[in-house]
Amino acid sequence: MNATATTALTEAPLALEAKDIYKHFDGVHALSGVKLSVKTGEIHALLGENGAGKSTLVKVITGIYTPDSGEILRNGQAVEFANVRVANRAGIVALYQELSIIPSISVAENIMLGEQTPSKGGIVRWAQLRKRAQEQLDRLNQKIPLGKLAGDLSPVQQTMVAFARALATDARVLILDEPTASLTDTEIKDLFAVLRKLRDQGVAIIYVSHRLEEVFELCDRLTIMRNGETIITKNVADSNIDEVISNMVGRAAGQLYPDRGTATSEVALTVEGINGRRVKDVSFTAHKGEVLGIGGLAGSGRSELLRILSGAQKHSSGTVTVGDISLPSSPGVGKALDAGIALVPEERRSQGVILSASIQDNIALANIPSVSSLGFVSGGKISTITKRGMLDLQIKARGPHQNVGELSGGNQQKVVLAKMLARKPKVLLMDEPTRGIDVGTKAEIYRLIRELAAGGTTVIAVSSELPELIGMSDRIIIMHEGQISGEVEAAVADDELLLTYCYGKAN
C-alpha cells in the first residue's frame, strides 16, 4: 500500500465496529470482550486458530447469534440484528466457504434471489431481473452467461455469482470465509482483482483465511483472535508471517514440526508396478514407523494412488502388500481396512464425515465390528472409543453428541482421524491432512502423525505444500504425470529440488 492509500485508509470512517462482545454456550466462553473495527474501503483480515472465536464473531455480526453483552455499530450507530435478513438489509453480507448457490436455477435467478427478485402482483419481471443481474456481473467485470445453470459453472464462477448476489443486496460490509479454498492460482488472482475493485468502491471487506501469504498480498489491516479474545490489530505492512503465527498460537512459528527419527528398517507396505487411470507403473516400499510424504503438481496422480491403496479405486495391474497380505486388484475399502490400511480423504466434509450426525455416531459407523457382537451394538463400547478419540485428539466440542457439522474445520478433521485411528491401522493414508485448518491445529496434526509413527504406524501423507512435506516427512516421493519422478530424504530436501521433480526434471 502506498503512502497516499495509507493516509486515506487512516482517515476513512468505520463501516463496522464490534465493541466488547461476549458470548457463551453451555458455560463455555466463546467470545470474551472481542473488539473489531473495519473501515470503509479496506480489506481487513480476521485471523486465528480454529476455535479462536472467528466464526462465532461473524455470526454475532450477521444476526445469527445475539451477544450476551457488547454492541455492534454500523456507520457509528448501534444496531441489533434479529436475523441474517435484517443484517443483509443493513448492508452486511457473509459469504461462506460452502457457497449457497442453487445449482438447478440460472445465474440470473441466483443473483436476484429472494427479496431482490423484481416482481409485480406476484409475477416475476424477467427482463428487469436479467438487466439487474447483468449490472452486478458488469460491476465485477465478469462475463458469465445469465441463462446458464449455476451448477454448470466453474468454482470461481460460482464464487463470482455469490459476490454478485451480495452486491445486489447493496452490501457495504462483505465478510468472506476462506473464499479461495477451491480456487486455482489463476482464479485466486482474478478474485483478488475483484476484491481490490470492491475496496476501491468503498466496500469494507472482512477476509477470514488460514492462507497467510494471501493475507500479506491482499489485506490492509489484520486482527488476530485467540481463545475468544482479540490479541492484536495492526497494519499488515507493519507485521510479518512469523509474528502472526506467534500471536495466533502463542508460541514461536518454528515449533510446528516434531523431530524425525521414528522410521525402522521393517517393511510395512510394498507397492509393485501399480497402474490405474492416471497412475503408471508405481513401485515403492514404506517402513514401519515411517512418515512418507508424497508430493507433485495437481493431476500428477497423488490422490489416485492413495485411493488405489485404500481399496476405493481399482488398479489394472500391480500388487499392494501389507506385511505378508497381498490385496486383490479391486479389494474394496472394507478388505483394505481389514488388512490394516485406512484413508483420511482430502474432502473431509463430503467423504470423511456425516455432517448431520454426531461425533459419536461418526466414529461408531466406522468401527461396527469392534463395537458389536452377535448383531448387537454395545453403547458402552461406542462411548468408550468416542471418549478416547476425543481425548487423544483434543477435539473441541460440547460433547460426543454434538453434530460434526457444527464443529470447526480442524475439529472435523480430528473426527475423521479419530474414527480411522480407532481401527488401529498399520498404514494410515492422509490426503492433504491440514488443508483448510489453522496453524495451531496443523501443529497438533503434525504432532499426532509423529506420535503414530513412533508407535509403529506407517503414515503416508499427500501434501501440496512443499514446506509441509519437508517438515513432517522422513522421506519424500514426488510424482509427475502418474509416475514417480524423484525420491529424497526429507532432511536434505529443499523447495527447489522438490519443484524440479514436480516438473519431471530430475537432476
Secondary structure, DSSP 8 states (H G I E B T S, - for coil): --HHHHHHHHHS-EEEEEEEEEEEETTEEEEEEEEEEEETT-EEEEE--TTSSHHHHHHHHTTSS--SEEEEEETTEEE--SSHHHHHHTTEEEE-SS----TTSBHHHHHT-GGG--EETTEE-HHHHHHHHHHHHHHTT----TTSBGGGS-HHHHHHHHHHHHHHTT-SEEEEESTTTT--HHHHHHHHHHHHHHHHTT-EEEEE-S-HHHHHHH-SEEEEEETTEEEEEEEGGG--HHHHHHHHHSS-GGGSS-------SSEEEEEEEEE-SS--SEEEEEETT-EEEEEE-TTSSHHHHHHHHTTSS--SEEEEEETTEEE-SS-HHHHHHHHTEEEE-S-IIIII--TTSBHHHHHHHTTHHHHEETTEE-HHHHHHHHHHHHHHTT--SS-TTSBGGGS-HHHHHHHHHHHHHTT--SEEEEESTTTT--HHHHHHHHHHHHHHHHTT-EEEEE-S-HHHHHHH-SEEEEEETTEEEEEEEGGG--HHHHHHHHTT---
